[in-house]
Amino acid sequence: MQQIVSEFISKYSLQTSEHIRYIDLVSEIGELGKEILASTSYGKNTYTQTSSSTEELGDCIFSLLALCYEMNVNAEDVLQSAIAKYETRFQQKGHISSEMRKALNHFSGAIIEESLQDTSVLSEVKIIETNIYPVEERHETPWLEKWTLHIVEVPPSKADYIAEKISNSIDVRHIGNWYADFKNEQCHYVIFHQKVFKLKTETDWAAMRSHARSIGVPEHQIL
């Protein structure tokens, strides 16, 4: 594709400066954004492809490759380099970038492995980090030697399912007040045995804390 754009620019003597190409690219991305927002009623509806949006996307691709031409950059080479960088970052951190993670709006939270009678749910979430802590008196779980705390990530599409599965998996053989939680910017799930709270308002938080106290969660462990 870059060769086609380069030949077109040369054929019609469209060479210009890098900063002009950059401004043109930003402008075209803005035009594409307007088409997508119009198609979705500003995020209220599912995106529907239109001829205008695909045309604007084509303009964006042309502008990007034209910028590559002016910068004397091989688009395929820098794309391969970027993919290799993201691949390494994903393997090390479980995500491409903090901004991408935020854009995807994934939930993040904590699950204590020893709180689960059925641990199969752990294979259905992305474990970002694991820390092992020796049990102390304040943990109030004297039958255990350690807590294995997993920091996990849950995609929004699976949040309800994962919360329900955790709720059904919590171990109540010794105590009934284990809980897990995960959250994003819009909602905070707090999950007890056979009870899931989706916290969005102060009223929701009050109800969750009341339930936690009713089943004996130590006050210092209540969110």
Buried (B, 14 or more C-beta within 10 A) or exposed (E): EBEEBBEBBEEEEEEEEEEEBBEBBEEBBEBBEEBBEEBEEEEEEEEEEEEBBEEBBEBBBBBBBBBBBBEEEEBEEEEEEEEEEBEEBEEEEBBBEEEEBEEEEBBBBBBBBBBBEEBEBBEEBBBEEEEEEEBEEEBBBEEBEBBBBBBBBBEEEBBEEBBBBBBBBBBBEEBBBBBBBBBBEEBBBBBBBEBBBBBEEEEBBEEBBEBBEEBEBEEEEBB
